[in-house]
Amino acid sequence: MLGGGLVLARALPAWAQTHAHGLAPTLPTLTGPNLSLTVARTHLNVEGRDGHAIGINGTVPGPLIRLREGQRARLTVNNQLDEDTSIHWHGLILPFQMDGVPGVSFPGIRAGQSFTYEFPVRQSGTYWYHSHSGLQEQEGHYGPIIIDPAGADPVAYDREHVIVLSDFSFMHPHTIFARLKQEPGHFNMQRETIAGALTGRDSPLADQMEWAAMRMDPTDISDVTGSTYTFLINGHGPGDNWTGLFQPGERVRLRFINAAAMTIFNVRIPGLPLIVVAADGQNVKPVAVEEFQISVAETFDVIVEPREDRAFTLVAEAVDRSGMGRATLAPRGGMSAEVPPLRARPRTSMRDMGMDMSGVTMAWPGAESSSSGAMAGMDMGGMDMSMRNPDNAPQVAMGPGVQSIAPMPVDRMGEPGQGLEDVGHRVLVYTDLEALETNPDTRMPTRALELHLTGNMERFMWSFDGERFSEVTAPIPFRRDERVRVTLVNDSMMAHPIHLHGHFFELLTGPDGKRPRKHTINVLPGGKVTFDVTADAPGDWAFHCHLLYHMHAGMFRVVSVRPLEGEPS
């Protein structure tokens, strides 16, 4: 059984054993030093409808892999697809040859063949795994990883549930991508209208005309929406009502993983405060909030303490409010609570364009700010959107793939995310996070690097510094063990969750030595993020936007850390 099947209950952690409050694990679970994963075509039933999917060991999500810090993991992946596949161990620190990115760290796993990943487990926390081949991730090729600490866990809890958030479409992912290329806003069914302006539902007609002059849509928050997506929790649609059980008075640890292809979620449990205790697998000083935004590929651990003998609704609302994932926490199966309605859709502001002029006195007539955030009377059609401080480097390669350059990007790490500015309760922001342990490297950086997140929403072209991956001739070079300060500037009007493989970086928030460490950071539209990274992992590593179709369209680079082991320094 240790070869990869579901192990006996006595071999599972206490939380998952059948004698723990009489409950069985809520997700298929694999543990042990030698595990086997089989990738194959399957069907996924979502709210009574069957769709084509890619499953791992026959399930979507794939089985929960439970490891322990300090062990050596050996995972054999068997490819039963008729195409190449791969598995990337998202957030894990391991040799680059085991990272699982075809064309970067290994060739991929051919159809009908197997590959064995083997590496030491050097960390603990909440992580996940997914395909890095084509668009397979959209079809269900993902699953959770939990790594128990070698010593005592600083987070006390009585029970835990793993909550895998994702998006699923009955439309083939290549068709989705083709439609994004053919028609901007194809999946946006919440556009503003003249009728909406007349009834007060939408912004004034003058504002709509200004956005039209810029050839931009203020409601274009997500590329792919609830018009084609069903939002899943642990593979179940809202109507399926996945339920996690508790006993009143328990401390319940919820390990949230955003395994979606394209959806940023806003998470809340009405009636229950959320105590955030970990971000991207790293322990943080507990923060009490009522809601948090989790971008694609991020993980957050929270503690809840339900004291009443009743059900609570877990809401994972899509950032554009086009739908939601829904589950239930309850003391008994079959219970449910009221499901709140979708909130009003968010709308892009001038701040999201990198043009926050709220503190600027305008010197020409009619330039006062309108209630919607646009500049009433301002002729945006004639503005040079490419103007920037000439001292900022590097230069963005202007061309058809760069629709605009943010003239006034600002640090937005202290903001809750689009649509959450005025919800009336506390929402987690990055500046709330403080590492529980001292960072392993507190040296000052020796150099700085600025990268721009660029794109053309109309042509669905995405890139770094105006260059798609297919146009790049060289990787981003890092000297082994050097300390680099990286600034990401989002010149587009969409948020981008940026993920660096093989490393953690420290956000420039919080006290020195206790800055939060992450592997994925959501860069808000018109915003910028700065972090310090130690290039301590030799090899070639992927660095990309984790919105799947953005990465597929070109927002992907390779970071090269040299020298390798055994090479002269």
Summary of the structure (lengths in Angstrom):
residues: 569
radius of gyration: 23.2
end to end distance: 45.4
largest distance: 76.0
contacts: 1928
relative contact order: 0.12
helix: 10%
strand: 36%
